[in-house]
């Protein structure tokens, strides 16, 4: 079978936190929901989860998952172990002043 390599593409991503842990975590979670157009659900099975609308239908993200903005502007969740094996940080350009 032929072997293929994923093209190097830079993505935007945010890690979803547990909003019950701290006010700072809640702000990150709230921003992630707004950023992705998702909604929080508090159910008996998964406690807090984020329902993210994707081209394939609604997908569930749990605290610790990453929310990735795709190449067409779509959003989808990614489990942390998959994210760590697939992506690496992109260094800031030299001379760039972060705010």
C-alpha positions in Angstrom: 0.0 0.0 0.0 1.4 3.5 -0.8 2.5 5.7 2.1 1.5 9.4 2.4 2.5 12.2 4.7 0.2 14.9 5.9 1.1 18.3 4.3 2.5 20.8 6.8 -0.4 23.1 7.6 -0.5 25.7 10.4 -3.7 25.6 12.4 -5.3 27.6 15.2 -6.2 25.5 18.3 -7.3 26.0 21.9 -7.3 23.4 24.6 -10.6 23.0 26.4 -10.3 23.2 30.2 -12.6 22.1 33.0 -14.8 25.2 33.7 -15.4 24.0 37.3 -11.7 24.4 38.3 -11.2 28.1 38.3 -12.4 31.5 37.0 -9.4 31.6 34.6 -10.3 28.2 33.3 -13.9 29.2 32.8 -12.8 32.3 30.7 -10.7 30.0 28.4 -13.7 27.6 28.1 -16.2 30.4 27.4 -13.8 31.9 24.8 -13.4 28.5 23.2 -17.2 28.1 22.9 -17.6 31.5 21.4 -14.6 31.0 19.1 -16.0 27.7 17.7 -19.7 28.6 17.7 -20.3 25.7 20.2 -22.6 25.3 23.2 -22.0 23.9 26.7 -24.0 21.0 27.9 -24.1 19.7 31.4 -25.4 16.2 31.3 -25.3 13.2 33.7 -23.0 11.2 31.5 -20.1 13.5 30.6 -20.8 16.3 33.1 -19.5 19.4 31.3 -19.0 18.9 27.5 -18.9 21.3 24.6 -21.0 20.4 21.6 -19.3 21.7 18.4 -21.1 22.0 15.1 -18.9 20.4 12.4 -19.5 19.7 8.7 -20.0 16.0 9.7 -22.6 16.9 12.4 -22.3 17.9 16.1 -19.3 16.5 17.9 -18.6 16.4 21.7 -15.5 17.9 23.2 -14.5 17.2 26.8 -12.1 19.1 29.1 -8.6 18.3 28.0 -9.5 18.0 24.3 -8.4 20.6 21.7 -10.6 22.6 19.5 -9.0 23.0 16.1 -9.9 25.5 13.4 -9.6 23.7 10.1 -8.3 24.9 6.8 -11.7 25.9 5.6 -12.6 27.7 8.8 -14.5 24.8 10.3 -14.0 23.7 13.9 -13.7 20.2 15.4 -12.5 18.6 18.6 -9.3 16.5 18.9 -8.3 14.3 21.8 -5.1 15.5 23.5 -3.1 12.3 22.7 -3.9 12.6 19.0 -3.2 16.3 19.0 0.3 15.8 20.6 1.2 13.1 18.0 0.0 15.2 15.1 0.8 18.9 15.9 3.7 20.9 17.3 3.9 24.6 18.3 4.9 27.0 15.6 7.6 29.4 16.8 6.7 33.1 16.7 8.5 35.0 13.9 11.7 36.7 15.0 11.2 40.3 15.9 7.5 39.7 16.7 6.3 41.5 19.9 3.6 39.5 21.5 0.9 41.4 23.5 
